[in-house]
């Protein structure tokens, strides 16, 4: 999931070198944290959160075969 979020985020932002994705695995859940440059935050979130919602939907669809819940956090 980490690679998927990283590819999507790097395609959206102006400075792809500042994209940092970390993956933390817990018992029933995998948390993917996305950090981008402050100037690119709006591009990743989108109007009314539409881009962020789309990223989460794609990750949820990709992880449907897994038995763990995957969440995407966008950090400032």
PDB file of N, CA, C and O in Angstrom:
ATOM      1  N   UNK A   1       0.808  -1.192   0.000  1.00  0.00           N
ATOM      2  CA  UNK A   1       0.000   0.000   0.000  1.00  0.00           C
ATOM      3  C   UNK A   1       0.847   1.250   0.000  1.00  0.00           C
ATOM      4  O   UNK A   1       0.467   2.272  -0.571  1.00  0.00           O
ATOM      5  N   UNK A   2       1.997   1.165   0.643  1.00  0.00           N
ATOM      6  CA  UNK A   2       2.897   2.316   0.727  1.00  0.00           C
ATOM      7  C   UNK A   2       3.298   2.793  -0.664  1.00  0.00           C
ATOM      8  O   UNK A   2       3.290   3.992  -0.940  1.00  0.00           O
ATOM      9  N   UNK A   3       3.644   1.864  -1.529  1.00  0.00           N
ATOM     10  CA  UNK A   3       4.092   2.218  -2.875  1.00  0.00           C
ATOM     11  C   UNK A   3       2.961   2.845  -3.683  1.00  0.00           C
ATOM     12  O   UNK A   3       3.190   3.783  -4.446  1.00  0.00           O
ATOM     13  N   UNK A   4       1.757   2.340  -3.522  1.00  0.00           N
ATOM     14  CA  UNK A   4       0.603   2.872  -4.235  1.00  0.00           C
ATOM     15  C   UNK A   4       0.334   4.328  -3.846  1.00  0.00           C
ATOM     16  O   UNK A   4       0.136   5.175  -4.717  1.00  0.00           O
ATOM     17  N   UNK A   5       0.326   4.617  -2.562  1.00  0.00           N
ATOM     18  CA  UNK A   5       0.097   5.983  -2.091  1.00  0.00           C
ATOM     19  C   UNK A   5       1.219   6.898  -2.563  1.00  0.00           C
ATOM     20  O   UNK A   5       0.973   8.042  -2.944  1.00  0.00           O
ATOM     21  N   UNK A   6       2.448   6.398  -2.539  1.00  0.00           N
ATOM     22  CA  UNK A   6       3.594   7.201  -2.963  1.00  0.00           C
ATOM     23  C   UNK A   6       3.503   7.567  -4.452  1.00  0.00           C
ATOM     24  O   UNK A   6       3.769   8.711  -4.822  1.00  0.00           O
ATOM     25  N   UNK A   7       3.137   6.624  -5.290  1.00  0.00           N
ATOM     26  CA  UNK A   7       3.017   6.890  -6.731  1.00  0.00           C
ATOM     27  C   UNK A   7       1.910   7.913  -6.998  1.00  0.00           C
ATOM     28  O   UNK A   7       2.091   8.832  -7.796  1.00  0.00           O
ATOM     29  N   UNK A   8       0.780   7.755  -6.339  1.00  0.00           N
ATOM     30  CA  UNK A   8      -0.332   8.685  -6.533  1.00  0.00           C
ATOM     31  C   UNK A   8       0.054  10.087  -6.076  1.00  0.00           C
ATOM     32  O   UNK A   8      -0.197  11.063  -6.784  1.00  0.00           O
ATOM     33  N   UNK A   9       0.658  10.191  -4.902  1.00  0.00           N
ATOM     34  CA  UNK A   9       1.007  11.502  -4.350  1.00  0.00           C
ATOM     35  C   UNK A   9       2.066  12.201  -5.195  1.00  0.00           C
ATOM     36  O   UNK A   9       1.970  13.406  -5.428  1.00  0.00           O
ATOM     37  N   UNK A  10       3.070  11.466  -5.654  1.00  0.00           N
ATOM     38  CA  UNK A  10       4.121  12.083  -6.471  1.00  0.00           C
ATOM     39  C   UNK A  10       3.575  12.587  -7.801  1.00  0.00           C
ATOM     40  O   UNK A  10       4.109  13.544  -8.362  1.00  0.00           O
ATOM     41  N   UNK A  11       2.529  11.966  -8.311  1.00  0.00           N
ATOM     42  CA  UNK A  11       1.925  12.416  -9.562  1.00  0.00           C
ATOM     43  C   UNK A  11       1.126  13.699  -9.360  1.00  0.00           C
ATOM     44  O   UNK A  11       0.925  14.453 -10.312  1.00  0.00           O
ATOM     45  N   UNK A  12       0.672  13.955  -8.148  1.00  0.00           N
ATOM     46  CA  UNK A  12      -0.178  15.115  -7.884  1.00  0.00           C
ATOM     47  C   UNK A  12       0.583  16.391  -7.543  1.00  0.00           C
ATOM     48  O   UNK A  12       0.120  17.485  -7.865  1.00  0.00           O
ATOM     49  N   UNK A  13       1.735  16.271  -6.901  1.00  0.00           N
ATOM     50  CA  UNK A  13       2.416  17.435  -6.325  1.00  0.00           C
ATOM     51  C   UNK A  13       3.428  18.057  -7.285  1.00  0.00           C
ATOM     52  O   UNK A  13       3.821  17.456  -8.284  1.00  0.00           O
ATOM     53  N   UNK A  14       3.839  19.297  -6.943  1.00  0.00           N
ATOM     54  CA  UNK A  14       4.865  19.989  -7.725  1.00  0.00           C
ATOM     55  C   UNK A  14       6.276  19.572  -7.325  1.00  0.00           C
ATOM     56  O   UNK A  14       7.182  19.578  -8.159  1.00  0.00           O
ATOM     57  N   UNK A  15       6.470  19.211  -6.060  1.00  0.00           N
ATOM     58  CA  UNK A  15       7.792  18.790  -5.594  1.00  0.00           C
ATOM     59  C   UNK A  15       7.729  17.344  -5.090  1.00  0.00           C
ATOM     60  O   UNK A  15       7.544  17.106  -3.897  1.00  0.00           O
ATOM     61  N   UNK A  16       7.883  16.391  -5.999  1.00  0.00           N
ATOM     62  CA  UNK A  16       7.758  14.974  -5.602  1.00  0.00           C
ATOM     63  C   UNK A  16       8.873  14.482  -4.683  1.00  0.00           C
ATOM     64  O   UNK A  16       8.733  13.437  -4.048  1.00  0.00           O
ATOM     65  N   UNK A  17       9.979  15.225  -4.605  1.00  0.00           N
ATOM     66  CA  UNK A  17      11.063  14.803  -3.712  1.00  0.00           C
ATOM     67  C   UNK A  17      10.687  14.966  -2.245  1.00  0.00           C
ATOM     68  O   UNK A  17      11.290  14.332  -1.379  1.00  0.00           O
ATOM     69  N   UNK A  18       9.693  15.814  -1.952  1.00  0.00           N
ATOM     70  CA  UNK A  18       9.282  16.055  -0.573  1.00  0.00           C
ATOM     71  C   UNK A  18       8.201  15.091  -0.087  1.00  0.00           C
ATOM     72  O   UNK A  18       7.756  15.193   1.056  1.00  0.00           O
ATOM     73  N   UNK A  19       7.776  14.166  -0.930  1.00  0.00           N
ATOM     74  CA  UNK A  19       6.744  13.208  -0.543  1.00  0.00           C
ATOM     75  C   UNK A  19       7.374  12.115   0.326  1.00  0.00           C
ATOM     76  O   UNK A  19       8.339  11.461  -0.071  1.00  0.00           O
ATOM     77  N   UNK A  20       6.799  11.934   1.525  1.00  0.00           N
ATOM     78  CA  UNK A  20       7.275  10.900   2.448  1.00  0.00           C
ATOM     79  C   UNK A  20       6.074  10.052   2.856  1.00  0.00           C
ATOM     80  O   UNK A  20       5.082  10.571   3.367  1.00  0.00           O
ATOM     81  N   UNK A  21       6.173   8.749   2.626  1.00  0.00           N
ATOM     82  CA  UNK A  21       5.094   7.822   2.982  1.00  0.00           C
ATOM     83  C   UNK A  21       5.660   6.790   3.946  1.00  0.00           C
ATOM     84  O   UNK A  21       6.676   6.152   3.671  1.00  0.00           O
ATOM     85  N   UNK A  22       4.985   6.637   5.081  1.00  0.00           N
ATOM     86  CA  UNK A  22       5.390   5.622   6.052  1.00  0.00           C
ATOM     87  C   UNK A  22       4.213   4.691   6.306  1.00  0.00           C
ATOM     88  O   UNK A  22       3.054   5.095   6.220  1.00  0.00           O
ATOM     89  N   UNK A  23       4.526   3.453   6.616  1.00  0.00           N
ATOM     90  CA  UNK A  23       3.494   2.445   6.846  1.00  0.00           C
ATOM     91  C   UNK A  23       3.711   1.824   8.214  1.00  0.00           C
ATOM     92  O   UNK A  23       4.791   1.313   8.510  1.00  0.00           O
ATOM     93  N   UNK A  24       2.679   1.869   9.046  1.00  0.00           N
ATOM     94  CA  UNK A  24       2.727   1.297  10.387  1.00  0.00           C
ATOM     95  C   UNK A  24       1.697   0.186  10.471  1.00  0.00           C
ATOM     96  O   UNK A  24       0.523   0.386  10.160  1.00  0.00           O
ATOM     97  N   UNK A  25       2.147  -0.983  10.894  1.00  0.00           N
ATOM     98  CA  UNK A  25       1.245  -2.132  10.960  1.00  0.00           C
ATOM     99  C   UNK A  25       0.898  -2.431  12.408  1.00  0.00           C
ATOM    100  O   UNK A  25       1.776  -2.595  13.255  1.00  0.00           O
ATOM    101  N   UNK A  26      -0.404  -2.498  12.675  1.00  0.00           N
ATOM    102  CA  UNK A  26      -0.903  -2.851  14.002  1.00  0.00           C
ATOM    103  C   UNK A  26      -1.605  -4.191  13.895  1.00  0.00           C
ATOM    104  O   UNK A  26      -1.539  -4.839  12.851  1.00  0.00           O
ATOM    105  N   UNK A  27      -2.280  -4.619  14.961  1.00  0.00           N
ATOM    106  CA  UNK A  27      -2.908  -5.938  14.974  1.00  0.00           C
ATOM    107  C   UNK A  27      -3.961  -6.097  13.884  1.00  0.00           C
ATOM    108  O   UNK A  27      -3.884  -7.033  13.088  1.00  0.00           O
ATOM    109  N   UNK A  28      -4.938  -5.201  13.833  1.00  0.00           N
ATOM    110  CA  UNK A  28      -6.048  -5.325  12.892  1.00  0.00           C
ATOM    111  C   UNK A  28      -6.036  -4.248  11.820  1.00  0.00           C
ATOM    112  O   UNK A  28      -6.991  -4.135  11.050  1.00  0.00           O
ATOM    113  N   UNK A  29      -4.966  -3.451  11.756  1.00  0.00           N
ATOM    114  CA  UNK A  29      -5.003  -2.270  10.900  1.00  0.00           C
ATOM    115  C   UNK A  29      -3.610  -1.928  10.380  1.00  0.00           C
ATOM    116  O   UNK A  29      -2.603  -2.165  11.046  1.00  0.00           O
ATOM    117  N   UNK A  30      -3.578  -1.367   9.181  1.00  0.00           N
ATOM    118  CA  UNK A  30      -2.353  -0.824   8.608  1.00  0.00           C
ATOM    119  C   UNK A  30      -2.602   0.666   8.395  1.00  0.00           C
ATOM    120  O   UNK A  30      -3.569   1.051   7.736  1.00  0.00           O
ATOM    121  N   UNK A  31      -1.725   1.505   8.955  1.00  0.00           N
ATOM    122  CA  UNK A  31      -1.860   2.951   8.828  1.00  0.00           C
ATOM    123  C   UNK A  31      -0.779   3.447   7.879  1.00  0.00           C
ATOM    124  O   UNK A  31       0.412   3.258   8.126  1.00  0.00           O
ATOM    125  N   UNK A  32      -1.205   4.087   6.787  1.00  0.00           N
ATOM    126  CA  UNK A  32      -0.283   4.661   5.808  1.00  0.00           C
ATOM    127  C   UNK A  32      -0.322   6.167   6.017  1.00  0.00           C
ATOM    128  O   UNK A  32      -1.368   6.791   5.839  1.00  0.00           O
ATOM    129  N   UNK A  33       0.816   6.759   6.396  1.00  0.00           N
ATOM    130  CA  UNK A  33       0.906   8.194   6.645  1.00  0.00           C
ATOM    131  C   UNK A  33       1.577   8.871   5.466  1.00  0.00           C
ATOM    132  O   UNK A  33       2.631   8.439   4.999  1.00  0.00           O
ATOM    133  N   UNK A  34       0.954   9.936   4.993  1.00  0.00           N
ATOM    134  CA  UNK A  34       1.450  10.685   3.843  1.00  0.00           C
ATOM    135  C   UNK A  34       1.833  12.080   4.285  1.00  0.00           C
ATOM    136  O   UNK A  34       1.039  12.779   4.915  1.00  0.00           O
ATOM    137  N   UNK A  35       3.044  12.487   3.959  1.00  0.00           N
ATOM    138  CA  UNK A  35       3.521  13.838   4.283  1.00  0.00           C
ATOM    139  C   UNK A  35       4.062  14.469   3.011  1.00  0.00           C
ATOM    140  O   UNK A  35       4.894  13.881   2.320  1.00  0.00           O
ATOM    141  N   UNK A  36       3.577  15.686   2.703  1.00  0.00           N
ATOM    142  CA  UNK A  36       4.022  16.425   1.520  1.00  0.00           C
ATOM    143  C   UNK A  36       4.466  17.821   1.948  1.00  0.00           C
ATOM    144  O   UNK A  36       4.282  18.213   3.100  1.00  0.00           O
ATOM    145  N   UNK A  37       5.050  18.566   1.017  1.00  0.00           N
ATOM    146  CA  UNK A  37       5.453  19.935   1.293  1.00  0.00           C
ATOM    147  C   UNK A  37       4.210  20.776   1.591  1.00  0.00           C
ATOM    148  O   UNK A  37       3.144  20.517   1.032  1.00  0.00           O
ATOM    149  N   UNK A  38       4.334  21.771   2.457  1.00  0.00           N
ATOM    150  CA  UNK A  38       3.163  22.605   2.790  1.00  0.00           C
ATOM    151  C   UNK A  38       2.518  23.264   1.569  1.00  0.00           C
ATOM    152  O   UNK A  38       1.303  23.456   1.543  1.00  0.00           O
ATOM    153  N   UNK A  39       3.301  23.604   0.583  1.00  0.00           N
ATOM    154  CA  UNK A  39       2.742  24.237  -0.616  1.00  0.00           C
ATOM    155  C   UNK A  39       1.928  23.255  -1.464  1.00  0.00           C
ATOM    156  O   UNK A  39       1.096  23.673  -2.269  1.00  0.00           O
ATOM    157  N   UNK A  40       2.163  21.969  -1.289  1.00  0.00           N
ATOM    158  CA  UNK A  40       1.455  20.941  -2.062  1.00  0.00           C
ATOM    159  C   UNK A  40       0.277  20.327  -1.310  1.00  0.00           C
ATOM    160  O   UNK A  40      -0.405  19.453  -1.844  1.00  0.00           O
ATOM    161  N   UNK A  41       0.032  20.770  -0.084  1.00  0.00           N
ATOM    162  CA  UNK A  41      -1.025  20.170   0.729  1.00  0.00           C
ATOM    163  C   UNK A  41      -2.393  20.291   0.056  1.00  0.00           C
ATOM    164  O   UNK A  41      -3.181  19.345   0.086  1.00  0.00           O
ATOM    165  N   UNK A  42      -2.674  21.418  -0.536  1.00  0.00           N
ATOM    166  CA  UNK A  42      -3.963  21.614  -1.201  1.00  0.00           C
ATOM    167  C   UNK A  42      -4.163  20.706  -2.391  1.00  0.00           C
ATOM    168  O   UNK A  42      -5.289  20.302  -2.682  1.00  0.00           O
ATOM    169  N   UNK A  43      -3.093  20.381  -3.079  1.00  0.00           N
ATOM    170  CA  UNK A  43      -3.185  19.495  -4.245  1.00  0.00           C
ATOM    171  C   UNK A  43      -3.505  18.065  -3.833  1.00  0.00           C
ATOM    172  O   UNK A  43      -4.180  17.340  -4.563  1.00  0.00           O
ATOM    173  N   UNK A  44      -3.026  17.665  -2.674  1.00  0.00           N
ATOM    174  CA  UNK A  44      -3.263  16.301  -2.195  1.00  0.00           C
ATOM    175  C   UNK A  44      -4.650  16.180  -1.565  1.00  0.00           C
ATOM    176  O   UNK A  44      -5.288  15.132  -1.666  1.00  0.00           O
ATOM    177  N   UNK A  45      -5.116  17.243  -0.920  1.00  0.00           N
ATOM    178  CA  UNK A  45      -6.428  17.195  -0.278  1.00  0.00           C
ATOM    179  C   UNK A  45      -7.534  17.473  -1.293  1.00  0.00           C
ATOM    180  O   UNK A  45      -8.547  16.774  -1.308  1.00  0.00           O
ATOM    181  N   UNK A  46      -7.352  18.475  -2.132  1.00  0.00           N
ATOM    182  CA  UNK A  46      -8.345  18.802  -3.146  1.00  0.00           C
ATOM    183  C   UNK A  46      -9.506  19.610  -2.586  1.00  0.00           C
ATOM    184  O   UNK A  46      -9.620  19.810  -1.377  1.00  0.00           O
ATOM    185  N   UNK A  47     -10.351  20.063  -3.476  1.00  0.00           N
ATOM    186  CA  UNK A  47     -11.515  20.851  -3.048  1.00  0.00           C
ATOM    187  C   UNK A  47     -12.473  19.973  -2.269  1.00  0.00           C
ATOM    188  O   UNK A  47     -12.887  18.907  -2.725  1.00  0.00           O
ATOM    189  N   UNK A  48     -12.812  20.446  -1.085  1.00  0.00           N
ATOM    190  CA  UNK A  48     -13.710  19.733  -0.173  1.00  0.00           C
ATOM    191  C   UNK A  48     -13.237  18.308   0.106  1.00  0.00           C
ATOM    192  O   UNK A  48     -14.048  17.438   0.422  1.00  0.00           O
ATOM    193  N   UNK A  49     -11.937  18.064  -0.007  1.00  0.00           N
ATOM    194  CA  UNK A  49     -11.373  16.753   0.318  1.00  0.00           C
ATOM    195  C   UNK A  49     -11.597  15.680  -0.723  1.00  0.00           C
ATOM    196  O   UNK A  49     -11.478  14.491  -0.426  1.00  0.00           O
ATOM    197  N   UNK A  50     -11.919  16.083  -1.942  1.00  0.00           N
ATOM    198  CA  UNK A  50     -12.240  15.083  -2.972  1.00  0.00           C
ATOM    199  C   UNK A  50     -11.042  14.229  -3.362  1.00  0.00           C
ATOM    200  O   UNK A  50     -11.185  13.020  -3.542  1.00  0.00           O
ATOM    201  N   UNK A  51      -9.867  14.830  -3.497  1.00  0.00           N
ATOM    202  CA  UNK A  51      -8.669  14.057  -3.884  1.00  0.00           C
ATOM    203  C   UNK A  51      -8.292  13.103  -2.756  1.00  0.00           C
ATOM    204  O   UNK A  51      -7.979  11.939  -3.004  1.00  0.00           O
ATOM    205  N   UNK A  52      -8.321  13.595  -1.514  1.00  0.00           N
ATOM    206  CA  UNK A  52      -7.995  12.733  -0.372  1.00  0.00           C
ATOM    207  C   UNK A  52      -8.968  11.567  -0.286  1.00  0.00           C
ATOM    208  O   UNK A  52      -8.562  10.439  -0.006  1.00  0.00           O
ATOM    209  N   UNK A  53     -10.233  11.827  -0.521  1.00  0.00           N
ATOM    210  CA  UNK A  53     -11.247  10.762  -0.494  1.00  0.00           C
ATOM    211  C   UNK A  53     -10.989   9.758  -1.610  1.00  0.00           C
ATOM    212  O   UNK A  53     -11.152   8.554  -1.415  1.00  0.00           O
ATOM    213  N   UNK A  54     -10.587  10.248  -2.778  1.00  0.00           N
ATOM    214  CA  UNK A  54     -10.300   9.349  -3.901  1.00  0.00           C
ATOM    215  C   UNK A  54      -9.086   8.470  -3.608  1.00  0.00           C
ATOM    216  O   UNK A  54      -9.082   7.283  -3.935  1.00  0.00           O
ATOM    217  N   UNK A  55      -8.056   9.052  -2.992  1.00  0.00           N
ATOM    218  CA  UNK A  55      -6.867   8.268  -2.623  1.00  0.00           C
ATOM    219  C   UNK A  55      -7.270   7.165  -1.652  1.00  0.00           C
ATOM    220  O   UNK A  55      -6.857   6.016  -1.806  1.00  0.00           O
ATOM    221  N   UNK A  56      -8.070   7.510  -0.660  1.00  0.00           N
ATOM    222  CA  UNK A  56      -8.509   6.512   0.326  1.00  0.00           C
ATOM    223  C   UNK A  56      -9.363   5.426  -0.322  1.00  0.00           C
ATOM    224  O   UNK A  56      -9.275   4.261   0.065  1.00  0.00           O
ATOM    225  N   UNK A  57     -10.180   5.790  -1.295  1.00  0.00           N
ATOM    226  CA  UNK A  57     -11.015   4.808  -1.989  1.00  0.00           C
ATOM    227  C   UNK A  57     -10.171   3.828  -2.792  1.00  0.00           C
ATOM    228  O   UNK A  57     -10.431   2.625  -2.782  1.00  0.00           O
ATOM    229  N   UNK A  58      -9.161   4.341  -3.488  1.00  0.00           N
ATOM    230  CA  UNK A  58      -8.274   3.482  -4.277  1.00  0.00           C
ATOM    231  C   UNK A  58      -7.511   2.524  -3.365  1.00  0.00           C
ATOM    232  O   UNK A  58      -7.379   1.341  -3.676  1.00  0.00           O
ATOM    233  N   UNK A  59      -7.012   3.030  -2.251  1.00  0.00           N
ATOM    234  CA  UNK A  59      -6.267   2.177  -1.313  1.00  0.00           C
ATOM    235  C   UNK A  59      -7.195   1.120  -0.715  1.00  0.00           C
ATOM    236  O   UNK A  59      -6.796  -0.032  -0.546  1.00  0.00           O
ATOM    237  N   UNK A  60      -8.418   1.504  -0.398  1.00  0.00           N
ATOM    238  CA  UNK A  60      -9.379   0.538   0.148  1.00  0.00           C
ATOM    239  C   UNK A  60      -9.686  -0.559  -0.859  1.00  0.00           C
ATOM    240  O   UNK A  60      -9.782  -1.731  -0.495  1.00  0.00           O
ATOM    241  N   UNK A  61      -9.840  -0.183  -2.123  1.00  0.00           N
ATOM    242  CA  UNK A  61     -10.102  -1.178  -3.167  1.00  0.00           C
ATOM    243  C   UNK A  61      -8.896  -2.094  -3.365  1.00  0.00           C
ATOM    244  O   UNK A  61      -9.058  -3.297  -3.571  1.00  0.00           O
ATOM    245  N   UNK A  62      -7.706  -1.538  -3.304  1.00  0.00           N
ATOM    246  CA  UNK A  62      -6.496  -2.345  -3.492  1.00  0.00           C
ATOM    247  C   UNK A  62      -6.268  -3.298  -2.325  1.00  0.00           C
ATOM    248  O   UNK A  62      -5.662  -4.355  -2.500  1.00  0.00           O
ATOM    249  N   UNK A  63      -6.743  -2.940  -1.149  1.00  0.00           N
ATOM    250  CA  UNK A  63      -6.515  -3.784   0.030  1.00  0.00           C
ATOM    251  C   UNK A  63      -7.688  -4.691   0.334  1.00  0.00           C
ATOM    252  O   UNK A  63      -7.728  -5.297   1.405  1.00  0.00           O
ATOM    253  N   UNK A  64      -8.637  -4.804  -0.566  1.00  0.00           N
ATOM    254  CA  UNK A  64      -9.838  -5.608  -0.294  1.00  0.00           C
ATOM    255  C   UNK A  64      -9.512  -7.088  -0.088  1.00  0.00           C
ATOM    256  O   UNK A  64     -10.269  -7.791   0.580  1.00  0.00           O
ATOM    257  N   UNK A  65      -8.423  -7.566  -0.638  1.00  0.00           N
ATOM    258  CA  UNK A  65      -8.039  -8.959  -0.455  1.00  0.00           C
ATOM    259  C   UNK A  65      -7.393  -9.225   0.887  1.00  0.00           C
ATOM    260  O   UNK A  65      -7.280 -10.376   1.309  1.00  0.00           O
ATOM    261  N   UNK A  66      -6.969  -8.170   1.559  1.00  0.00           N
ATOM    262  CA  UNK A  66      -6.312  -8.319   2.852  1.00  0.00           C
ATOM    263  C   UNK A  66      -7.350  -8.405   3.963  1.00  0.00           C
ATOM    264  O   UNK A  66      -8.465  -7.901   3.825  1.00  0.00           O
ATOM    265  N   UNK A  67      -6.973  -9.052   5.071  1.00  0.00           N
ATOM    266  CA  UNK A  67      -7.895  -9.145   6.196  1.00  0.00           C
ATOM    267  C   UNK A  67      -7.725  -7.987   7.168  1.00  0.00           C
ATOM    268  O   UNK A  67      -8.452  -7.910   8.158  1.00  0.00           O
ATOM    269  N   UNK A  68      -6.781  -7.083   6.911  1.00  0.00           N
ATOM    270  CA  UNK A  68      -6.556  -5.925   7.776  1.00  0.00           C
ATOM    271  C   UNK A  68      -7.155  -4.672   7.158  1.00  0.00           C
ATOM    272  O   UNK A  68      -7.194  -4.522   5.937  1.00  0.00           O
ATOM    273  N   UNK A  69      -7.620  -3.777   8.016  1.00  0.00           N
ATOM    274  CA  UNK A  69      -8.169  -2.507   7.572  1.00  0.00           C
ATOM    275  C   UNK A  69      -7.005  -1.557   7.272  1.00  0.00           C
ATOM    276  O   UNK A  69      -6.058  -1.473   8.053  1.00  0.00           O
ATOM    277  N   UNK A  70      -7.073  -0.849   6.155  1.00  0.00           N
ATOM    278  CA  UNK A  70      -6.012   0.081   5.775  1.00  0.00           C
ATOM    279  C   UNK A  70      -6.577   1.498   5.816  1.00  0.00           C
ATOM    280  O   UNK A  70      -7.592   1.791   5.184  1.00  0.00           O
ATOM    281  N   UNK A  71      -5.904   2.381   6.572  1.00  0.00           N
ATOM    282  CA  UNK A  71      -6.311   3.774   6.628  1.00  0.00           C
ATOM    283  C   UNK A  71      -5.174   4.657   6.123  1.00  0.00           C
ATOM    284  O   UNK A  71      -4.000   4.326   6.289  1.00  0.00           O
ATOM    285  N   UNK A  72      -5.527   5.772   5.510  1.00  0.00           N
ATOM    286  CA  UNK A  72      -4.547   6.723   4.977  1.00  0.00           C
ATOM    287  C   UNK A  72      -4.681   8.021   5.767  1.00  0.00           C
ATOM    288  O   UNK A  72      -5.755   8.622   5.802  1.00  0.00           O
ATOM    289  N   UNK A  73      -3.605   8.446   6.393  1.00  0.00           N
ATOM    290  CA  UNK A  73      -3.563   9.714   7.119  1.00  0.00           C
ATOM    291  C   UNK A  73      -2.698  10.688   6.362  1.00  0.00           C
ATOM    292  O   UNK A  73      -1.574  10.368   5.976  1.00  0.00           O
ATOM    293  N   UNK A  74      -3.227  11.891   6.147  1.00  0.00           N
ATOM    294  CA  UNK A  74      -2.464  12.948   5.501  1.00  0.00           C
ATOM    295  C   UNK A  74      -2.036  13.913   6.593  1.00  0.00           C
ATOM    296  O   UNK A  74      -2.872  14.578   7.206  1.00  0.00           O
ATOM    297  N   UNK A  75      -0.738  13.989   6.832  1.00  0.00           N
ATOM    298  CA  UNK A  75      -0.191  14.794   7.933  1.00  0.00           C
ATOM    299  C   UNK A  75       0.296  16.136   7.423  1.00  0.00           C
ATOM    300  O   UNK A  75       0.794  16.252   6.303  1.00  0.00           O
ATOM    301  N   UNK A  76       0.139  17.174   8.286  1.00  0.00           N
ATOM    302  CA  UNK A  76       0.683  18.472   7.906  1.00  0.00           C
ATOM    303  C   UNK A  76       2.081  18.650   8.387  1.00  0.00           C
ATOM    304  O   UNK A  76       2.688  19.695   8.149  1.00  0.00           O
TER     305      UNK A  76
END
